[in-house]
Amino acid sequence: MTLPQPGFLPVSKEEAQELGIEAFDIIIVSGDAYVDHPLFAAGLLGRVLWEEGYTVGILPQPDWTNPDEFRVLGSPRLFFAVSAGNVDSLVNHYTPQKKPRSGDVYSPGGRRRRPDRATLVYTDLLHALFPGTPIVIGGIEASLRRFAHYDYWSDRVRQSILADAPADILVFGMGERPLGEIAARLSRGDPIMECSGIPGTVVRIPVHSPPVQEDSVILPSFSEVSKDKKAFARAFSLISAEQDPFRGRPLVQPHPKSIIIQNPPARPISTAELDHIYELPFSRRAHPSYREPVPALEPVRFSVVSHRGCFGNCAFCALSLHQGCIIRSRSVPSVVREVTRMTRMPGWKGIVQDIGGPTANMFGMSCSRWREYGTCPDRACGPGCPRLEGDLGSYLDLLRAVRKIPGVRKVFVGSGLRYDLIGEEDEGFLAEFCSHHVSGHLKVAPEHITRTVTDLMHKPPGEVFESFRKRFEHMQSGKEKRQYLLPYLMSGHPGCTIRDMVELAEYIRDTGLYTEQVQDFTPTPMTASTCMYYTGIQPDTGQQIHVPKGREKRVQRAILQYRDRKNRDLIEEGLRTAGREDLIGTAWVCLIPPGRKGKGKSEKKQAGRRTSR
């Protein structure tokens, strides 16, 4: 069935009737506004399912206080597909200090329009309104809560979301294949309770069910991990070790009223499939019913996904347990066709905002091992691994091809680069990349420079970043308009002490780096760093580590932003705690001046107003 122009999926009964649809096969319920763009999950999955022959309706951001909004599209023939949206609803709503955020960039006008724990709220309502209709949950919120997990916002271990939500099946990771398989099975008449064994899904069975298959890995139960932190760390290690789509085994975790079973991850889709998905006729617009813009759209409207996956395996990032470590890249001709189509769209100004993936310069790289054996157990990929195939030339070829497209003036790369993949022999890549694809700041993510901390983060040691920084700075000599490194840095990570933060602040002082991009560590579900935060244990080794919490986290962040004088009291507290009073003074090496608290920006502004009066 062909979609009408401009190609949006139906969001109302009237639009469905215009297409001759009496009842949808699938209804997608999302916590995000409906944006027909490949970077918005509801838009992408809806188009993929429609292309496979299913009628799909979109129910974006229904008002959870008004049940009638959930009845707008009626009951689907096959199932409801429920997601909190592109971002976890609690991460979306609260800062790392658990303070409410003022808005939501995935909503029209930037206003909050989704509930906390949106997946649970939406699913409870749908189950009550449409009893007997299958419900499939997915998205980042559900995917990373598929087992018993530490919940930072309630400061306790919660059950698998599938044990709490009245849903029938959970899709984790990238959803095209699992959703397509579920739809195919239900279409041929299989009951939803028989949709087991699908890669990339999690199911729930009663406690007294027959024994699980022999090769399953039995995890410590919810009761164990909620009472014993060593059991929690052990469960995380077992989960992490079985996320290989080629040789992973089913994972089983008993809960008080049910048993949660994760099937192995879905295998990565092929280059041809990726090309097909991203060349679907997305309009790259928010639904025309919205009278206000969706803020999250504009920065990425003319961005292109070049690949999926990331083998960086950073401890604080959930990508390895969600999207996976295996890189699957698109073909250059496909990307060229997509950008060529973009040049004919309303609002095009000649600028490609980004071409990349989780890490831009991993495009075209692969591992010689996974085709036959799957990924290495530790998934510690990186420079020097003899199995790592591909080089930066593939990414340069892609960028060059896009630069040649008529109507393209600039091709920027907004995705971050892995600087450790750019060796001394890659000066040509770095020079060309900076000349054509960096507007003023090159984004990189060292996160820290102290070896003990970078090791716990699974990041390259500080010397690797320093080598890259020097090479980058050398390239700037003689330029009329120089460029700057924009490093992403993190405070409060497990294993990081106040002395470590002082060392990082001194490095910033000595190198003159720009430090606006500072992140206070947030313990999001199902990451190694969150496991360390909750348990105080490094899960790979069982080693006890220091975990900054409460006021110490505030002090660490203040030290990282030592140039902001409104933080002076916290910085002084941290320096004295670390025995570094030598950094309090008027010498150039000092981080803060002696005496009373300095005036921050807001205080200076108020003082200026008083003076003018």
C-alpha positions in Angstrom: 0.0 0.0 0.0 1.5 3.3 -1.1 1.5 6.2 1.4 0.0 9.5 0.3 2.1 12.6 0.0 3.9 13.9 2.1 4.2 10.3 3.2 3.3 10.3 6.9 1.9 7.3 8.5 -1.7 7.7 9.8 -2.1 9.3 13.2 -5.9 9.5 13.2 -9.0 7.4 12.2 -9.7 10.0 9.4 -6.3 9.5 7.9 -6.7 5.7 8.1 -10.1 5.8 6.4 -8.6 7.9 3.5 -6.3 4.9 2.9 -9.1 2.4 3.2 -7.9 1.0 6.5 -10.5 -0.3 8.9 -8.1 -1.6 11.5 -4.3 -1.3 11.7 -2.1 -4.3 11.8 0.3 -2.6 14.2 0.0 0.6 16.3 3.2 2.2 17.5 2.8 4.2 20.8 5.8 6.5 21.3 6.8 9.0 24.0 8.3 11.2 21.2 6.6 13.5 18.8 6.0 11.9 15.4 8.9 12.9 13.1 9.3 11.2 9.7 13.1 10.9 9.9 15.4 7.9 10.1 16.9 9.0 13.4 13.5 8.9 15.1 12.6 5.2 16.0 8.8 5.4 15.5 9.2 7.0 12.1 11.9 4.5 11.0 10.2 1.3 12.3 6.8 2.4 11.1 8.2 2.8 7.5 10.0 -0.5 7.6 6.9 -2.4 8.7 4.8 -0.6 6.2 7.3 -1.5 3.5 6.9 -5.1 4.6 3.2 -5.0 3.9 1.7 -4.1 7.3 -0.6 -1.2 7.9 0.9 0.9 10.7 -0.6 3.7 12.8 1.4 6.1 15.0 0.1 7.2 18.4 2.7 9.9 19.5 2.8 11.2 23.0 -0.8 10.3 24.1 -1.9 12.1 27.2 -1.7 9.4 29.9 -4.2 11.2 32.1 -6.9 10.9 29.3 -7.6 7.3 28.4 -9.6 8.4 25.3 -6.4 9.4 23.6 -5.3 5.8 23.7 -8.5 4.8 21.9 -8.0 7.1 18.9 -6.7 4.5 16.5 -8.7 1.6 18.0 -7.3 -1.9 18.5 -4.6 -3.3 16.1 -5.1 -6.6 14.4 -1.6 -7.8 15.5 -0.1 -5.9 18.3 0.7 -2.5 20.0 4.4 -1.6 19.8 5.3 0.6 22.8 8.4 2.7 23.4 9.2 5.5 25.8 11.0 7.3 22.8 14.5 7.9 21.6 15.7 8.7 25.2 15.0 7.0 28.5 12.2 9.0 30.1 14.0 9.4 33.4 17.2 10.6 31.7 15.0 12.9 29.7 13.3 14.4 32.7 16.1 14.6 35.3 19.6 15.9 35.6 22.4 13.8 37.1 21.6 15.6 40.4 18.0 14.3 40.0 16.6 17.8 39.5 13.7 18.1 37.0 14.7 19.4 33.5 12.7 22.3 32.2 11.7 20.8 28.9 11.8 17.9 26.4 13.5 18.4 23.0 11.5 15.5 21.5 8.2 17.3 22.0 6.6 20.1 20.1 7.6 23.5 21.6 10.1 21.6 23.8 7.4 21.0 26.5 7.2 17.8 28.6 4.5 15.6 27.3 5.5 12.1 28.5 5.3 10.5 32.0 8.1 9.2 34.1 8.7 5.5 33.3 6.7 6.0 30.1 6.9 2.4 29.0 5.2 1.1 32.2 2.5 3.9 32.1 1.6 3.4 28.5 1.6 -0.4 28.8 -0.6 -0.4 31.9 -3.2 1.8 30.1 -3.2 -0.2 26.9 -3.6 -3.5 28.8 -6.6 -2.1 30.7 -8.3 -0.6 27.7 -7.6 -3.4 25.2 -7.4 -6.7 27.2 -6.2 -9.6 25.1 -4.4 -7.4 22.5 -0.7 -8.3 22.4 1.7 -5.7 23.5 5.4 -5.5 22.5 7.7 -3.1 24.3 11.1 -1.9 23.1 13.3 1.2 22.7 16.2 2.2 24.9 14.1 2.4 28.1 12.9 -1.2 27.8 16.0 -2.6 26.2 18.3 -1.6 29.1 15.8 -2.8 31.8 15.4 -6.3 30.4 17.0 -7.8 33.5 16.9 -6.9 37.2 18.7 -3.6 37.2 19.9 -0.8 39.5 17.6 2.2 39.2 19.4 5.4 40.1 16.3 7.5 40.5 14.7 5.3 43.2 18.2 4.1 44.4 17.2 0.4 44.5 17.3 -2.7 42.3 14.1 -3.1 40.3 12.8 -6.1 38.5 13.0 -6.6 34.8 10.6 -4.2 33.2 8.9 -7.3 31.6 8.2 -8.5 35.1 6.5 -5.2 36.0 4.8 -4.3 32.7 1.7 -6.2 31.4 3.5 -6.7 28.1 3.9 -10.0 26.2 7.4 -9.7 24.7 10.3 -7.2 24.8 12.5 -6.3 21.8 16.0 -5.2 22.7 18.6 -3.7 20.4 17.8 -2.7 16.9 14.2 -3.6 16.3 13.6 -4.2 12.5 14.2 -8.0 12.4 12.6 -8.9 15.7 9.5 -6.8 15.1 9.2 -8.2 11.5 9.4 -11.8 12.8 6.8 -11.1 15.5 4.5 -9.6 13.0 5.0 -12.5 10.6 4.2 -15.1 13.2 1.1 -13.3 14.5 -0.1 -12.8 10.9 0.0 -16.6 10.2 -2.1 -17.2 13.4 0.6 -18.1 16.0 -0.5 -17.0 19.5 1.7 -14.4 21.1 2.8 -16.8 23.9 4.3 -19.0 21.2 6.5 -16.3 19.8 9.5 -17.6 21.7 13.1 -18.2 20.5 13.1 -15.0 18.3 16.7 -13.5 18.4 16.6 -10.0 19.9 13.7 -10.6 22.2 12.9 -11.3 25.9 10.0 -13.3 27.1 8.3 -14.0 30.4 7.1 -17.4 31.5 5.4 -18.6 34.7 7.6 -19.6 37.7 6.5 -23.3 37.5 7.1 -23.7 33.8 9.0 -26.7 32.4 12.8 -26.5 32.6 14.6 -24.2 30.2 16.8 -25.5 27.4 20.1 -27.1 28.4 22.5 -24.5 27.0 20.9 -21.6 28.9 22.9 -19.5 31.4 21.1 -19.2 34.7 21.7 -15.8 36.2 21.5 -15.0 39.9 17.8 -14.4 40.7 16.1 -11.0 41.3 16.0 -11.9 45.0 19.7 -12.6 45.1 20.9 -9.5 43.1 18.6 -7.2 45.1 20.2 -8.3 48.4 23.7 -9.2 47.5 25.9 -6.8 45.6 28.4 -9.5 44.7 25.6 -11.4 43.1 24.6 -8.3 41.2 28.1 -7.9 39.8 28.3 -11.6 38.9 25.0 -11.3 37.0 26.2 -8.3 35.1 29.4 -10.2 34.0 27.3 -13.1 32.8 24.9 -10.9 30.9 27.8 -9.0 29.3 29.5 -12.1 28.2 26.5 -13.5 26.4 25.6 -10.5 24.1 27.2 -12.1 21.0 24.7 -12.5 18.1 26.6 -15.5 16.7 27.3 -17.6 19.7 25.4 -16.1 22.6 23.3 -18.4 24.8 19.9 -17.8 26.2 19.9 -16.0 29.6 17.5 -16.9 32.3 16.8 -14.9 35.5 14.2 -16.0 38.0 11.9 -13.4 39.5 9.3 -13.8 42.3 6.3 -14.3 40.0 7.9 -15.1 36.6 11.1 -16.2 34.8 12.7 -13.8 32.4 14.4 -15.4 29.4 16.6 -13.4 26.9 17.2 -15.0 23.6 20.6 -14.2 21.9 20.8 -10.8 20.2 19.5 -10.5 16.6 22.3 -10.7 14.0 23.3 -7.4 12.5 21.5 -6.6 9.2 23.5 -6.6 6.0 24.8 -3.6 4.0 22.0 -4.1 1.4 19.3 -4.1 4.1 20.8 -0.9 5.7 20.9 0.7 2.3 17.3 -0.2 1.7 16.1 1.1 5.1 17.8 4.5 5.0 16.8 5.1 1.4 13.1 4.8 2.2 11.3 8.1 1.3 11.5 9.9 4.7 10.2 13.5 4.5 12.6 14.5 7.3 9.8 16.6 8.8 7.7 16.6 12.0 4.0 15.8 11.5 2.2 18.7 9.9 -0.4 18.8 12.7 2.3 20.3 15.1 2.1 24.1 15.3 5.5 24.3 17.1 8.8 22.9 16.0 10.3 19.8 17.6 13.7 21.0 18.9 15.5 17.7 18.5 14.8 17.6 14.7 16.6 20.7 13.5 20.2 19.8 14.6 19.9 16.4 12.7 17.4 17.1 10.0 20.0 16.8 7.2 22.2 14.2 8.9 23.0 10.8 7.5 23.5 7.4 9.3 26.5 5.8 7.7 26.8 2.7 9.9 25.6 1.0 13.1 27.5 -0.5 16.0 30.5 0.6 18.1 33.4 -1.6 19.3 34.6 1.1 21.7 32.8 -0.7 24.6 33.1 2.3 26.9 32.0 1.2 30.4 29.5 4.0 30.9 27.9 3.5 27.5 25.1 0.9 26.9 25.7 0.6 23.1 27.6 -2.7 23.4 24.5 -4.2 25.1 22.0 -2.4 22.9 23.2 -1.8 19.3 26.2 -4.1 19.6 29.9 -4.0 18.9 29.8 -5.3 15.3 30.1 -2.5 12.7 27.7 -2.7 9.7 28.3 0.0 7.2 26.2 1.3 4.3 27.6 1.4 0.8 28.9 4.7 -0.6 26.5 4.8 -3.5 23.5 4.5 -1.1 24.7 7.4 1.0 25.2 9.5 -2.2 21.7 8.7 -3.3 20.2 9.7 0.1 22.1 13.0 0.2 21.2 13.7 -3.5 17.5 13.3 -2.5 18.0 15.6 0.5 19.3 18.4 -1.8 15.8 18.6 -3.4 14.0 18.9 -0.1 12.4 22.1 1.3 14.7 23.8 3.8 17.9 22.5 2.2 20.7 25.0 2.6 23.6 23.0 1.1 24.9 21.7 4.4 25.0 18.0 5.5 24.9 18.3 9.3 26.5 14.9 10.0 27.6 11.7 8.3 28.4 9.1 10.9 27.2 6.6 13.5 27.9 6.0 17.2 31.6 6.7 16.3 32.1 8.4 12.9 35.5 7.0 11.9 34.5 3.4 12.5 32.8 3.4 9.1 34.0 0.6 6.9 35.8 -1.3 9.7 35.1 -4.9 10.7 36.5 -7.9 12.5 37.8 -10.9 10.7 36.7 -13.1 13.6 33.0 -12.4 14.0 32.0 -13.9 10.6 32.9 -17.3 11.8 33.3 -17.2 15.6 31.4 -14.1 16.8 33.0 -11.3 18.8 35.9 -11.9 21.2 34.6 -12.5 24.8 36.1 -9.2 26.1 35.1 -7.2 23.0 38.2 -5.0 23.7 38.6 -4.0 20.1 40.9 -1.2 19.0 44.2 -0.2 17.4 46.7 -3.0 17.3 44.2 -5.8 17.1 45.3 -8.0 14.2 41.7 -9.0 13.5 40.5 -5.4 13.0 40.0 -4.8 9.2 39.6 -1.6 7.3 41.1 1.8 7.7 40.2 5.5 7.7 40.5 5.6 3.9 37.0 4.1 3.6 35.5 7.0 5.6 37.4 9.6 3.6 36.2 8.0 0.3 32.6 8.4 1.6 33.1 12.0 2.6 34.8 12.9 -0.7 31.9 11.3 -2.6 29.3 13.4 -0.7 31.3 16.6 -1.2 31.1 16.1 -5.0 27.3 16.0 -5.0 25.8 19.1 -6.9 24.1 21.3 -4.3 26.3 20.3 -1.4 28.3 23.2 -0.1 29.5 21.7 3.2 29.7 18.3 4.8 30.2 18.5 8.5 30.7 15.6 10.9 28.8 16.0 14.2 29.4 12.5 15.5 32.5 12.1 17.6 35.8 10.6 16.5 37.8 7.9 18.2 41.2 9.7 18.3 43.0 6.4 19.2 42.1 5.1 15.7 44.0 8.1 14.2 47.7 7.1 14.4 50.8 9.1 13.5 50.6 7.5 10.0 47.1 9.0 9.5 48.2 12.7 9.3 46.7 12.9 5.8 43.3 11.8 7.1 43.4 14.2 10.0 44.5 17.1 7.7 41.8 16.5 5.1 39.1 15.8 7.7 39.9 19.1 9.6 40.0 21.1 6.3 36.6 20.0 5.0 34.5 18.6 7.8 35.2 20.5 11.0 33.5 24.0 11.4 35.6 25.2 14.3 35.7 22.5 17.0 36.7 18.9 16.7 34.7 16.7 19.1 36.6 14.0 20.9 35.9 12.1 24.1 39.0 11.4 26.3 36.6 11.6 29.4 39.7 11.6 31.7 43.5 11.3 31.7 44.3 9.4 34.9 45.2 5.8 34.1 43.3 4.2 36.9 40.1 6.0 35.8 40.5 5.5 32.0 41.1 1.8 32.6 37.8 1.6 34.5 36.1 3.5 31.8 37.5 1.3 29.1 39.0 4.4 27.5 42.5 4.8 26.0 45.1 6.1 28.5 45.8 9.8 28.8 49.1 9.5 26.9 47.2 8.5 23.7 45.0 11.6 23.9 48.0 13.8 24.7 49.8 12.5 21.6 46.7 13.2 19.5 46.3 16.7 21.0 49.9 17.6 20.1 49.5 16.4 16.6 46.3 18.4 16.2 47.8 21.5 17.6 50.8 21.2 15.3 48.4 21.2 12.4 47.1 24.6 13.5 50.4 26.4 13.1 50.3 28.8 10.2 46.5 28.7 9.8 44.7 32.1 9.5 41.6 30.6 11.2 42.6 27.9 13.7 40.5 25.1 15.0 40.1 23.8 18.5 39.6 20.5 20.2 36.3 20.1 22.1 37.0 17.3 24.6 34.1 15.6 26.4 35.1 15.1 30.0 33.4 13.3 32.9 33.4 13.8 36.6 32.2 11.5 39.3 32.9 8.2 37.5 33.3 5.1 39.8 37.0 4.7 40.7 37.6 8.5 40.4 38.9 10.3 43.4 39.1 14.0 44.2 42.9 13.8 43.6 42.2 12.3 40.1 39.9 15.3 39.4 42.6 17.7 40.5 45.1 16.0 38.2 42.6 16.4 35.3 42.0 20.1 36.2 45.8 20.7 36.1 46.0 19.0 32.7 43.2 21.3 31.4 45.1 24.3 32.9 48.4 23.3 31.3 46.9 22.6 27.8 44.4 25.4 27.7 41.6 23.0 26.6 38.0 24.2 26.4 35.9 22.5 29.1 32.2 23.5 28.5 31.3 19.9 27.5 31.4 18.4 31.0 29.3 15.4 32.0 28.5 14.4 35.6 28.3 10.6 35.5 24.7 9.4 35.5 24.2 5.7 36.5 21.9 4.5 33.6 20.7 0.9 33.6 22.8 -2.0 32.3 26.2 -0.4 32.0 29.4 -1.6 33.6 29.9 1.8 35.2 26.4 1.6 36.8 27.3 -1.8 38.1 30.4 -0.3 39.7 28.4 2.6 41.1 25.9 0.4 42.8 28.1 -2.4 44.0 31.5 -0.7 44.5 32.9 -3.7 42.6 34.7 -3.8 39.2 32.7 -6.6 37.6 35.5 -8.0 35.4 38.0 -8.4 38.3 35.9 -8.4 41.5 38.1 -5.6 42.8 36.6 -3.1 45.3 36.7 0.5 44.0 36.0 4.0 45.4 32.6 5.4 44.4 32.0 9.1 44.6 28.5 10.0 45.7 26.5 12.9 47.1 28.6 16.0 48.0 31.8 14.5 46.6 30.2 14.3 43.1 29.4 18.0 43.4 33.0 18.8 44.4 34.4 16.7 41.6 32.3 18.5 39.0 33.2 21.9 40.4 36.9 21.1 40.2 36.5 20.1 36.5 34.9 23.5 35.9 37.4 25.4 38.1 37.2 28.4 35.7 33.7 29.1 36.9 34.2 31.2 40.0 30.8 30.5 41.4 32.1 27.1 42.3 35.0 28.4 44.4 33.9 27.2 47.8 33.4 23.6 46.5 36.7 23.8 44.6 38.6 24.9 47.8 36.9 22.1 49.8 38.1 19.6 47.2 41.7 21.0 47.0 42.0 20.9 50.8 40.6 17.3 50.9 43.2 16.3 48.3 46.0 18.1 50.2 46.5 20.5 47.3 46.4 23.8 49.1 49.3 24.8 46.8 46.7 25.3 44.0 45.0 28.1 46.0 46.6 31.4 45.4 47.5 34.1 42.8 50.3 32.3 40.9 49.5 31.2 37.4 49.5 27.5 38.4 46.8 28.0 41.0 43.2 27.0 40.2 41.5 29.5 42.4 42.5 32.7 44.2 42.6 33.0 48.0 39.8 34.7 49.9 36.1 34.8 49.7 33.9 33.2 47.1 34.2 34.9 43.7 31.3 36.2 41.7 29.8 33.9 39.1 28.3 35.1 35.8 24.8 35.7 37.2 26.2 37.6 40.2 28.4 39.8 38.0 25.3 40.5 35.8 23.3 41.6 38.9 26.1 43.7 40.1 26.3 45.4 36.8 22.6 46.2 36.9 22.9 47.7 40.4 25.8 49.9 39.2 23.9 51.2 36.2 21.1 52.2 38.4 
